[in-house]
């Protein structure tokens, strides 16, 4: 009997222990779930204040350590077959010698390298021979630096407003930003860079052990930073660049069909009479592309007029070309051009890096996929869903950037992308051959004594051919953003080059003096 009692007691103790462990496990699980829900509900703890002069990213990193940690990784050096992040950027001029002929007479013929991560965008610009060997406009800093507080400071001074660290940081002050942008756009690069270094980069400046909270002319320069895309009060993504604000307003007022930008279609239908403002009218998904389109676009940033994004007629290469052809420089009224080609004397256009424009012609834009979805994909950290700030090629992050939508093996996705890029590369090379043979023919016609009047139609063809080749070769997706559009543009480039070549040789045989 005692044995049975002892045996029953043992089972009772065991059962109690099991129940206790199970209860503790359930409680721990519930606590964990609660903590994760709280974590998701309150994604950051504001440990320090940031405001409109907080261009130093480390300040934001105190409140947003996860995003800041990934932002710092833009210094990492990884390459894909056609780009990515890397160490010392290789020279494109060495890889593709035909670029020297394309850009002959322009600074890009001296120094043209692969781009590195955002962390290097200001320092690389400061040392490129395109700047050190040539006088450039301050408009170049519109995208390569965290310049908005400088625009605001100069604009406030121009408007006669009180300028202190406090007044400079308390409000975005769009009016002053636009005034500062217009005043500095044609300023020499070194002069505006000096102004950039004067502007406060923190709420309270400490230099040499001394605090200077009220000095609005003492700061430092930074590449693109958190404040360039985020409101410091609400953390919402926003547009800050005046050049983009002007460009997108022109685009909204154009007749270009924009099915991938529903807010513009809605704005057009409203007939409200107000200017399209992405910070007011755009959807959040559109903003995830617009923040990138502030800089990853075609634009003019020289000394003869203020920085201009040419979207008055639409986003296609021929739309932009049409605007440039109708543009006149404000000082002398002469037709717009970027540079005079050294070998032929033709005034030509220089495409910058029209990623947003080409993406707008592709299937991903039409499907509602934003730039950030691929280049800054969402990732989970605990219960938080955040956008990675390690901005880089999707080919370096296929799982998160591509396989969220494409249920396809990673290698298959890489192969698809590389196939598109390799085919585009072949077309670029063919267009480059056509261009060089065109230039040879034009030079031969000039040497044979062709007149300027005779050469003018050929120069027009040269400009069209070179614009299209440059448009795709300088765009950083190597055709992936819109493969059929890229192929079409390159085919046109080849066609125009061959037309110019044939016309030059016909002219050559007409004007060439007969041998004695």
Secondary structure, DSSP 4 states (H G I P E B T S, - for coil): -HHHHHHHHHHHHHHHHHHHHHHHHHHHHHHHHHHHHHHHHS-----S---TT---HHHHHHH-HHHHHHHHGGG---EETTEE--SSPPBHHHH-THHHHHTTTSGGGT--B----GGGHHHHHHH-HHHHSS--BGGGHHHHS--HHHHHHHHHHHHT----HHHHHS---HHHHHHHHHHHTTSBHHHHHHHHHHS--SSS-EETTEE-TT-TT-----SS-GGGTB-TTT--B----HHHHHHHHHHHHS----TT-HHHHHHHHHT--SPP-HHHHS-HHHHHHHHHHTTSS--B-SSSS--B---SS-SSHHHHHHHHHH-B-TTT-PBP-SEE-TTT--EE------HHHHHTTSHHHHTT--HHHHHS-EEEETTEEEE------GGGSHHHHTTTT--S-HHHHHHHHHHHHHHHHHHHHHHHHHHHHHHHHHHHHHHTT--HHHHHHHHHHHHHHHHHHHHHHSSTTTTGGGHHHHHHHHHHHHHHHHHHHHHHHHHHHHHSPPP-
